[in-house]
């Protein structure tokens, strides 16, 4: 997990984490990750990209819509984290303290759902 500044685009953040990403057959991502260099880098690793094209793309790249619908589980996880007021409003000024709060909230959510 990587915490970036709010103004950084998604695919620039993905470039920072690309080497640390584990090998996977498919990567599910939203439109913010639609960049040609990112798709080519994933293909070079043998990972299929299930990323819908941005609306401004002249020639849309097809994606598996059925597989993309599974992304709701990821969005549900972020929604549960944002139920915690401290995380939703980002009380912590320091990135280290904020990541610690996220880790604590994720641990409690996991423990409650067992």
Kinemage of the C-alpha trace (Angstrom):
@kinemage 1
@onewidth
@group {chain A} dominant
@subgroup {mainchain}
@vectorlist {calphas} color= white
{ca unk a 1} P 0.000 0.000 0.000
{ca unk a 2} L 1.346 3.402 -0.978
{ca unk a 3} L 0.164 6.729 0.364
{ca unk a 4} L 0.602 9.566 -2.138
{ca unk a 5} L -0.341 13.208 -2.154
{ca unk a 6} L -3.880 14.019 -3.216
{ca unk a 7} L -2.848 15.778 -6.412
{ca unk a 8} L -0.838 12.843 -7.806
{ca unk a 9} L -2.538 10.916 -10.599
{ca unk a 10} L -3.254 7.227 -10.118
{ca unk a 11} L -0.961 5.925 -12.815
{ca unk a 12} L 2.001 7.981 -11.527
{ca unk a 13} L 1.481 6.344 -8.137
{ca unk a 14} L 1.323 2.967 -9.870
{ca unk a 15} L 4.702 3.698 -11.486
{ca unk a 16} L 6.204 4.068 -8.009
{ca unk a 17} L 4.815 0.690 -6.911
{ca unk a 18} L 5.218 -1.229 -10.155
{ca unk a 19} L 8.368 -3.128 -9.130
{ca unk a 20} L 6.831 -4.145 -5.785
{ca unk a 21} L 3.615 -5.488 -7.310
{ca unk a 22} L 3.393 -9.291 -7.069
{ca unk a 23} L 2.889 -11.265 -10.277
{ca unk a 24} L -0.779 -11.752 -11.113
{ca unk a 25} L -2.710 -13.018 -14.135
{ca unk a 26} L -5.054 -9.987 -14.225
{ca unk a 27} L -5.010 -6.459 -12.814
{ca unk a 28} L -8.369 -4.816 -12.084
{ca unk a 29} L -8.151 -1.033 -12.042
{ca unk a 30} L -10.342 1.981 -12.698
{ca unk a 31} L -10.077 4.574 -15.463
{ca unk a 32} L -7.423 6.522 -13.586
{ca unk a 33} L -4.886 3.826 -14.471
{ca unk a 34} L -5.558 3.959 -18.218
{ca unk a 35} L -2.180 4.820 -19.716
{ca unk a 36} L -0.493 3.148 -22.673
{ca unk a 37} L 2.854 2.782 -20.892
{ca unk a 38} L 1.137 1.117 -17.923
{ca unk a 39} L -0.720 -1.340 -20.153
{ca unk a 40} L 2.517 -2.192 -22.039
{ca unk a 41} L 4.427 -2.688 -18.778
{ca unk a 42} L 1.713 -5.038 -17.495
{ca unk a 43} L 1.729 -6.984 -20.769
{ca unk a 44} L 5.521 -7.350 -20.556
{ca unk a 45} L 5.056 -8.951 -17.118
{ca unk a 46} L 2.389 -11.297 -18.464
{ca unk a 47} L -0.439 -9.559 -16.631
{ca unk a 48} L -3.690 -8.842 -18.469
{ca unk a 49} L -5.117 -5.381 -17.818
{ca unk a 50} L -8.823 -5.102 -17.058
{ca unk a 51} L -8.964 -1.308 -17.188
{ca unk a 52} L -11.777 0.613 -18.884
{ca unk a 53} L -10.631 3.315 -21.281
{ca unk a 54} L -10.777 6.955 -20.299
{ca unk a 55} L -13.575 8.880 -21.909
{ca unk a 56} L -11.140 11.098 -23.831
{ca unk a 57} L -9.420 8.166 -25.594
{ca unk a 58} L -9.969 8.290 -29.366
{ca unk a 59} L -9.990 4.511 -29.798
{ca unk a 60} L -11.426 2.805 -26.698
{ca unk a 61} L -9.632 -0.339 -25.574
{ca unk a 62} L -12.055 -3.174 -24.773
{ca unk a 63} L -12.076 -4.744 -21.311
{ca unk a 64} L -13.881 -7.660 -19.663
{ca unk a 65} L -16.951 -5.983 -18.147
{ca unk a 66} L -17.952 -9.110 -16.198
{ca unk a 67} L -14.566 -9.324 -14.517
{ca unk a 68} L -14.486 -5.564 -13.921
{ca unk a 69} L -17.719 -5.796 -11.884
{ca unk a 70} L -15.790 -7.736 -9.240
{ca unk a 71} L -13.979 -4.521 -8.383
{ca unk a 72} L -16.876 -3.602 -6.118
{ca unk a 73} L -15.265 -5.669 -3.355
{ca unk a 74} L -12.265 -3.349 -3.366
{ca unk a 75} L -14.520 -0.289 -3.297
{ca unk a 76} L -16.494 -1.807 -0.392
{ca unk a 77} L -13.245 -2.183 1.565
{ca unk a 78} L -12.389 1.505 1.068
{ca unk a 79} L -15.954 2.408 2.039
{ca unk a 80} L -15.610 0.502 5.314
{ca unk a 81} L -12.319 2.222 6.069
{ca unk a 82} L -13.950 5.590 5.463
{ca unk a 83} L -16.619 4.756 8.051
{ca unk a 84} L -13.894 5.593 10.545
{ca unk a 85} L -14.090 9.349 11.030
{ca unk a 86} L -10.374 9.696 11.716
{ca unk a 87} L -9.570 8.189 8.313
{ca unk a 88} L -12.392 9.820 6.396
{ca unk a 89} L -11.423 13.335 7.485
{ca unk a 90} L -7.675 12.600 7.710
{ca unk a 91} L -7.055 14.064 11.137
{ca unk a 92} L -3.386 13.043 11.108
{ca unk a 93} L -1.012 15.456 9.448
{ca unk a 94} L 1.857 12.996 9.368
{ca unk a 95} L 1.662 10.256 6.713
{ca unk a 96} L 3.158 7.723 9.149
{ca unk a 97} L 0.416 8.313 11.728
{ca unk a 98} L -2.265 8.193 9.016
{ca unk a 99} L -0.990 4.831 7.704
{ca unk a 100} L -0.921 3.540 11.285
{ca unk a 101} L -4.576 4.557 11.727
{ca unk a 102} L -5.461 2.755 8.480
{ca unk a 103} L -3.654 -0.390 9.652
{ca unk a 104} L -5.449 -0.284 13.002
{ca unk a 105} L -8.863 0.237 11.379
{ca unk a 106} L -8.236 -2.551 8.860
{ca unk a 107} L -7.232 -4.914 11.676
{ca unk a 108} L -10.381 -4.136 13.670
{ca unk a 109} L -12.604 -4.508 10.596
{ca unk a 110} L -10.970 -7.877 9.833
{ca unk a 111} L -11.358 -9.015 13.454
{ca unk a 112} L -15.037 -7.998 13.583
{ca unk a 113} L -15.870 -9.808 10.332
{ca unk a 114} L -14.309 -13.129 11.425
